[in-house]
Amino acid sequence: MTDVGSFTAVAALVIFCLAIVFTLVLVFRPVAVTLPLPASARRKPLRIAVKYYIAPVVAVLLMLACTCMSIQVGGRVRRDVGRGLAGNDQIKPYGILVLFVSMAYIAGSLDATGVFAWMALKFTVLSGGRGYVLFLFYFLLSSFITTFTSNDVCILTLTPIVCYFAKATGVDPMPFLFAEYAAANTFGALLYTGNPTNIIVAQAYDMTFLGYSKYMSLPTLAAGLVTFLVLLLEFHSSIPKSIPLPAVDASHMVRDRLGAWFGSANMLTCLALLAAAPSLG
């Protein structure tokens, strides 16, 4: 029914907005809920901490409840959830979910070995304490990690490194954090697997892995160059010319050498097979 469809869309939008509000509130002020129990079961009441990650989970469950309502399409009753996952001839949402979650898991397992933290500290040492060179290195490293994993993995990996480096040296972390974030969000458009949006667009226009990059390489590189120049213009007065480097051995960041080699080979093999998939049928 049209009315049901409109109600579902409005309800989903309201739930989405409320999830954002409650997540932000719970980040700064977690809530503890007290559940009274019978005296025979437990003397003290049970206290449950409601933290920020609870709000999105509850919101997803509420959205699923709303979209499971029946709607009439072409004389047949169908459900939004199943129809949405099945997709159509152009877009297969379940395929997007499988591909992105798989790539996120591969990237996350590679990050767990410490190889990205090793790269970040190695770049820091290679800069020789020159502020502008280090600014460029962080931008390039963010671009590299984002291109072959995703912007989420890049930000979660490099942000603690930048904060540690800034605290150890006493420099302002903002220029380096902005370089990291801007590069991550720009170069996530370069490869098919860099962002779920890329996969949706590529599937909608029937693009292959290499076909997508053929269209997106030049715009992404041009946007990356302009972004770097704008950042340099914005933060040139905040970037110190010389930075005292922290005395940290980068090799200690790799927690699992065998896992790092295996994870790297796994990631590269996955990307190579995605690129070769169309020719393999």
Phi and psi in degrees as a GROMACS rama.xvg file:
@    title "Ramachandran Plot"
@    xaxis  label "Phi"
@    yaxis  label "Psi"
@TYPE xy
-65.129  -41.4542  THR-2
-61.6655  -40.7654  ASP-3
-65.7482  -40.4272  VAL-4
-63.4595  -41.6904  GLY-5
-65.5319  -42.5837  SER-6
-61.5344  -41.0662  PHE-7
-61.3747  -44.2853  THR-8
-64.1714  -44.1707  ALA-9
-65.498  -43.3531  VAL-10
-62.3273  -42.0643  ALA-11
-63.2117  -40.5157  ALA-12
-65.8156  -41.9383  LEU-13
-64.0159  -44.3725  VAL-14
-62.5714  -41.2156  ILE-15
-60.9088  -46.0092  PHE-16
-65.6073  -40.9946  CYS-17
-65.6943  -34.7655  LEU-18
-63.0666  -40.3786  ALA-19
-63.2989  -46.1166  ILE-20
-61.8119  -49.7193  VAL-21
-66.5907  -34.3107  PHE-22
-63.3057  -46.2003  THR-23
-64.3779  -40.8894  LEU-24
-63.6328  -44.2305  VAL-25
-72.4155  -22.4776  LEU-26
-62.7356  -43.3708  VAL-27
-89.4107  -23.207  PHE-28
-146.168  85.2014  ARG-29
-61.419  149.295  PRO-30
-112.719  139.785  VAL-31
-109.374  124  ALA-32
-101.774  129.534  VAL-33
-99.9159  124.337  THR-34
-108.425  113.051  LEU-35
-69.6704  135.474  PRO-36
-119.488  155.288  LEU-37
-59.4797  147.305  PRO-38
-59.9656  -31.1709  ALA-39
-70.4279  -28.2992  SER-40
-84.2508  -42.4755  ALA-41
-161.81  136.515  ARG-42
-72.6889  -45.8779  ARG-43
-90.788  144.022  LYS-44
-65.1333  150.322  PRO-45
-83.9172  125.697  LEU-46
-108.955  127.125  ARG-47
-116.437  126.653  ILE-48
-82.4697  122.824  ALA-49
-97.7045  106.494  VAL-50
-102.986  175.647  LYS-51
-61.6312  -29.9263  TYR-52
-76.5558  -6.72225  TYR-53
-73.7114  -36.6605  ILE-54
-59.6693  -47.9328  ALA-55
-63.0376  -37.2326  PRO-56
-63.8754  -46.2257  VAL-57
-62.518  -40.143  VAL-58
-63.0434  -41.8983  ALA-59
-62.8534  -43.1221  VAL-60
-63.3226  -40.586  LEU-61
-66.0455  -40.3792  LEU-62
-63.2656  -41.3861  MET-63
-62.2486  -39.2878  LEU-64
-62.519  -40.6916  ALA-65
-68.1505  -43.9051  CYS-66
-80.2384  -7.33629  THR-67
-80.9816  -4.7839  CYS-68
-68.7216  145.123  MET-69
-72.6959  142.745  SER-70
-131.831  153.983  ILE-71
-100.771  121.956  GLN-72
-130.241  116.706  VAL-73
58.6669  37.0868  GLY-74
81.974  -5.17799  GLY-75
-114.741  145.82  ARG-76
-89.5312  123.302  VAL-77
-130.8  163.528  ARG-78
-111.645  139.145  ARG-79
-59.4235  -41.136  ASP-80
-62.8067  -52.5801  VAL-81
-62.8627  -41.072  GLY-82
-65.4453  -38.0897  ARG-83
-68.1033  -39.4729  GLY-84
-73.268  -37.1536  LEU-85
-68.7197  -36.8932  ALA-86
72.1651  -153.151  GLY-87
-139.26  -162.438  ASN-88
-67.5785  -24.0126  ASP-89
-90.7715  -45.3748  GLN-90
-123.646  130.555  ILE-91
-115.495  91.5804  LYS-92
-57.5463  -35.2714  PRO-93
-64.7343  -34.3752  TYR-94
-66.873  -37.7848  GLY-95
-63.47  -44.2472  ILE-96
-62.8314  -45.1546  LEU-97
-62.1452  -46.2599  VAL-98
-65.3205  -46.8839  LEU-99
-69.5644  -42.0042  PHE-100
-64.3735  -38.6603  VAL-101
-63.9533  -45.889  SER-102
-65.3488  -37.726  MET-103
-64.4437  -38.4031  ALA-104
-67.4524  -42.9005  TYR-105
-61.515  -45.9557  ILE-106
-65.3561  -40.4696  ALA-107
-65.3873  -40.3907  GLY-108
-67.9815  -34.56  SER-109
-68.346  -38.692  LEU-110
-64.4274  -35.3042  ASP-111
-64.6124  -22.0482  ALA-112
-75.6126  -15.8904  THR-113
93.3993  7.3684  GLY-114
-68.2084  -35.1932  VAL-115
-72.322  -37.2474  PHE-116
-64.1178  -38.2117  ALA-117
-60.9813  -43.8837  TRP-118
-62.2455  -42.0114  MET-119
-63.0688  -46.7581  ALA-120
-69.9205  -33.3705  LEU-121
-63.4838  -43.0339  LYS-122
-63.3196  -38.2783  PHE-123
-60.9874  -43.289  THR-124
-68.9654  -40.0942  VAL-125
-65.098  -21.9973  LEU-126
-69.1617  -18.4469  SER-127
67.7112  19.1368  GLY-128
80.1449  9.42329  GLY-129
-86.6613  119.938  ARG-130
-58.7592  -47.553  GLY-131
-68.4529  -35.3957  TYR-132
-67.0868  -41.7227  VAL-133
-65.8975  -38.0744  LEU-134
-59.2495  -44.6402  PHE-135
-65.2233  -41.8909  LEU-136
-61.789  -43.51  PHE-137
-64.9221  -37.3714  TYR-138
-63.7033  -45.4079  PHE-139
-68.672  -39.929  LEU-140
-65.4059  -41.6926  LEU-141
-61.7298  -41.1233  SER-142
-62.5748  -42.5471  SER-143
-65.936  -49.6234  PHE-144
-63.788  -41.6853  ILE-145
-64.2043  -40.6321  THR-146
-59.6946  -41.5984  THR-147
-98.5736  -6.79547  PHE-148
-125.447  -100.039  THR-149
-163.368  164.376  SER-150
-66.1032  -28.7656  ASN-151
-64.4789  -47.4157  ASP-152
-62.6275  -41.8021  VAL-153
-60.6892  -49.0432  CYS-154
-67.1884  -42.6776  ILE-155
-66.2456  -27.5508  LEU-156
-83.5545  -48.8963  THR-157
-83.6826  -27.5966  LEU-158
-57.8917  -47.5307  THR-159
-62.036  -33.9275  PRO-160
-65.2548  -45.2065  ILE-161
-63.5469  -42.7522  VAL-162
-64.9984  -40.8124  CYS-163
-63.994  -45.3401  TYR-164
-60.8368  -43.4471  PHE-165
-65.967  -40.0377  ALA-166
-67.2883  -38.3497  LYS-167
-72.538  -28.6506  ALA-168
-105.768  -14.5122  THR-169
80.1388  14.3357  GLY-170
-90.1448  162.521  VAL-171
-73.548  120.347  ASP-172
-77.5801  -14.5799  PRO-173
-58.185  -45.6264  MET-174
-59.0202  -40.9919  PRO-175
-72.9648  -35.4804  PHE-176
-67.8317  -41.6804  LEU-177
-64.7888  -37.5752  PHE-178
-62.403  -42.1002  ALA-179
-63.9238  -50.3381  GLU-180
-65.9935  -42.7923  TYR-181
-64.7912  -42.9485  ALA-182
-64.5942  -41.1554  ALA-183
-62.5034  -42.2965  ALA-184
-79.0373  -20.4256  ASN-185
-84.2902  -49.7368  THR-186
-81.788  -2.12533  PHE-187
-67.4177  -12.3626  GLY-188
-89.9281  -4.3975  ALA-189
-72.8456  -45.7281  LEU-190
-108.414  157.404  LEU-191
-53.9827  -37.1669  TYR-192
-93.4504  4.02036  THR-193
-70.5937  -20.0589  GLY-194
-163.197  144.963  ASN-195
-56.5989  -32.8824  PRO-196
-60.6353  -39.4123  THR-197
-59.3353  -43.3364  ASN-198
-65.9373  -40.2838  ILE-199
-62.491  -47.1592  ILE-200
-63.8814  -43.8485  VAL-201
-63.0313  -41.6457  ALA-202
-68.6258  -39.0208  GLN-203
-62.029  -34.8661  ALA-204
-105.329  15.1411  TYR-205
54.5959  45.7896  ASP-206
-93.0473  143.61  MET-207
-83.6865  175.488  THR-208
-58.5703  -49.9472  PHE-209
-73.8788  -32.9169  LEU-210
-63.8378  -38.0949  GLY-211
-63.0858  -47.811  TYR-212
-65.6438  -29.1151  SER-213
-61.5392  -38.7522  LYS-214
-80.2511  -31.9883  TYR-215
-97.7823  -11.8455  MET-216
-61.8671  -53.9251  SER-217
-64.8805  -47.6866  LEU-218
-59.6039  -39.4546  PRO-219
-67.4691  -44.9763  THR-220
-64.3513  -40.1848  LEU-221
-65.7263  -43.1739  ALA-222
-64.3196  -38.0924  ALA-223
-63.7951  -42.3322  GLY-224
-64.0858  -46.2755  LEU-225
-63.8179  -41.304  VAL-226
-60.2434  -44.0766  THR-227
-64.0132  -42.3475  PHE-228
-65.1356  -39.5254  LEU-229
-65.9622  -42.0823  VAL-230
-62.9023  -41.5311  LEU-231
-63.9679  -40.3069  LEU-232
-66.164  -37.3992  LEU-233
-73.1358  -39.8434  GLU-234
-111.301  13.4091  PHE-235
-60.9114  -31.1157  HIS-236
-81.4212  -15.31  SER-237
-95.3808  -14.307  SER-238
-87.1711  118.628  ILE-239
-70.3255  146.171  PRO-240
-70.3393  -34.6597  LYS-241
-131.581  136.956  SER-242
-128.349  126.729  ILE-243
-71.6734  119.49  PRO-244
-77.9924  139.267  LEU-245
-70.7195  144.063  PRO-246
-83.4404  82.8034  ALA-247
-131.282  130.704  VAL-248
-81.3194  115.598  ASP-249
-61.8808  -29.2844  ALA-250
-63.9282  -23.5232  SER-251
-70.8382  -14.6749  HIS-252
-75.7981  -22.0751  MET-253
-81.5673  109.874  VAL-254
-86.7517  -21.1799  ARG-255
-146.578  96.0764  ASP-256
-65.8331  -44.3534  ARG-257
-63.1881  -41.9934  LEU-258
-64.1113  -34.6179  GLY-259
-64.9704  -44.4387  ALA-260
-65.5767  -44.1267  TRP-261
-64.7102  -45.1106  PHE-262
-63.4864  -39.9926  GLY-263
-64.2353  -44.847  SER-264
-63.6839  -38.0074  ALA-265
-63.7069  -45.5837  ASN-266
-62.2379  -48.9284  MET-267
-64.9022  -38.9111  LEU-268
-64.1049  -41.5296  THR-269
-61.1962  -47.2983  CYS-270
-64.0303  -39.516  LEU-271
-64.8062  -40.3552  ALA-272
-70.4265  -34.5546  LEU-273
-63.0484  -39.2905  LEU-274
-69.0572  -34.5051  ALA-275
-89.1978  -10.4659  ALA-276
-54.2021  -45.169  ALA-277
-59.8317  -40.3058  PRO-278
-73.2299  -21.0306  SER-279
-87.9423  -5.59883  LEU-280
